[in-house]
Amino acid sequence: MIFALTIALSYVLTNIDGLFAFFAIAVSGRHRQAIAGFLAAQAIVTGGAYATGAGVTFFSPHLIGYLGVVPLGLGLWELRKNYRAQEANVVLTGEGHSVLSSMTLFLALSTDTFVLMAAFIADSSPGYDRFILVGASLAVASLLLAGTLLAASLKDNRTVQRFFERLSPFVMIAAGIYILLDTATDQL
């Protein structure tokens, strides 16, 4: 069980950026999209890491950094949409942010978690795989709970909600730039 807790801690620490992105999306009025996107992304990350660690290669390490283009593009699209709505004097609701865009953002932010989990699975004997999956599940539940509690504590404050509505595209843009600069793409 100590091994599962170690995995959970490692998973949480490599997903701190995802926690803040979850918080920014959820506080901006898109809580359901944040939860669904986060859970879908973590299921893909954990499943993909398990498959990769067990010997199936999905991604070339040199190409994984290009995932940063996705949140960068989504953030720029959100900025453009917000700017146009402001010009037209229209108030945007939080419903425009899809589960798919949230999931893509969380996937792009989880490349370090993917690599870490794949390494744990590849390095451990098959008998320990269940502890790795339990640790990953504990981490996902902890991150979801922490993000939800943080967002719930501020959801009734309309000023904070408007701030995070304006901030969330910049979070996506920063995440995209970070991923592009902090991966194998910086060697090109």
N, C-alpha and C positions, 0 to 999 in steps of 0.2 A: 504494500500500500504506500510505502514511502516513495517508491519509484513512481507511482501514479501521481503523487503530490508534487514530485520534482518535475514531472512532465507538465502538470497543470501550471506550475509557477513559470516554467519556461515559455509555455504557450501564452500565458497572460502577459509576460514581459515583452514578448515579440509582437503583441497585439495592442499595446498602449495607444499607438497611433490610430488603430481601428476604433478603440474606445472613444477617443476624442471626436473622431469623424461621426460615430454613432450618436454621440451626445449632440453635436452640432445639427445633424439631420433631424433627430428626434425633437429637440427643443424648437426647431423652426416649424413645428406643426406637422411633421411627417413621421410620426412615431411608428405607425403600422408598416410603412415602407422601410423604415430603418430596421425594425425587428425582422421582417421577412427577408430583406436583403442580407442582413448579417447572418441569420441562420442558414440561408441557402449558400452563402459564400463559405461559411465555416464547414458545412457539410462537404462542399466541393474540395476545400483545402485538405480536410482530414482524409476524405476518400482518395483524393489524388496522391497525397503523401503516402498513404498506406499502399496504394498500387505501385507508386514509384519505388518506395522502400522495399517492396517485395520483388522488384526486378523489372517492372514495366516503366519505360521512359516515355513521358508525355511531352516534355519541353526540353529544348536544348538550353543549357544554362546561358548561352550567349544571347538568346532571344527573349528570355523572361523579362528583362528590363524594359522591353518595348511595351509591356502592359501599362507603363506610366503614361503612355499616350492617351489611354482611355479616360482616366479621371481628369487629365488635363483638358481633353476635348469636351468632356461633360461639364466641367467647370466653366469653360469659355462659353459653351452653349447656354448654361444657366445665367451667366452674366449678361449675355446678349438678350435673352428672354426678359430678364429683370429690367434692363435698360429700356427695351421697347415698351414694356408695360408702364414704366415710369413716364416715358414720353407721351403715351396715350392716356396717362392718368388712370390706369387700371390697377386694382389691387389683385395680386396673384394669391391664389390659395395654395396651401401646401400639397394639394393632391396632384399637382403636375409632375412631381418628382416620382419617377416610377421605381418599383421594386428592382427592376433590371438595372437601372443606373446605380441604385444603392448597392446592389450585389456586386456590380462591376467595380465600384470604388473599393469595397471591402476585399474583393479578390486581389485587386492590385496592391492593396496595403498589406496583404498577407503572404507575400512571396517569401519573406524571411521565416515565417511560421511554417510554410510549406517545406522549405529546405530543412529546417530544424526537425520537423516531424518525420520527414523522409529519412533523414540521417539516423534518428532514434530507431525507427523501424528496421532500417537496413542493418544497423549495428547490433541489434538485440536478437536473442533467440526467439523463435516463434511463440514460445510459451509466455513471453513478456508482452506480446502484442496487445493482449486484453488490458493490461495495466496502462499501456500507452493510450489506448482508446478511452479508458475510464478517465485518465488524466486530461485528455483533450476535451472530453464531455464536461468535466468539472470546470475547466477553464472557460469554455464557451458559456456555460450557465452563469459563472461568476461575472464574466464581462457583460453579459446581457443584463444581469441583475444590477450591476454597478451603473451601467449606462442608463437603464430605465429609472433607477432611483435618482440619479443626477438630473435627468430630464424632467421627471415628475416634480422635483423640488422647485423647478423654475417655470413649469408650463403655464401657470396662471399669470405670470408676469408678462404682459403684452410688449413692454419695452424690450425685455430680454429676447422674447420670441422674434420680434422684428430685427433685432441685432443679429441673431443667428440665421434668420432668413437671408440677410445680406451677406453674412460671413460664409455660409456653406459653399457657394461657388469658389471662394478663395481657398477654402479647405481642400476642395477637389483639385484645384490648380496647383496648390502647394504640394499635395500628395503626388500628383503626376510628375512634377519637376523633381521631387525627392526621389521617386522611383527611377526616373530616367538618369539621375546623376549618381545614385548610390548602388548601381548594379553593373553588370558586365557591359552595359551600353556606354559606360564612361571610358572604356578602352578602345572604342572605335575611332 
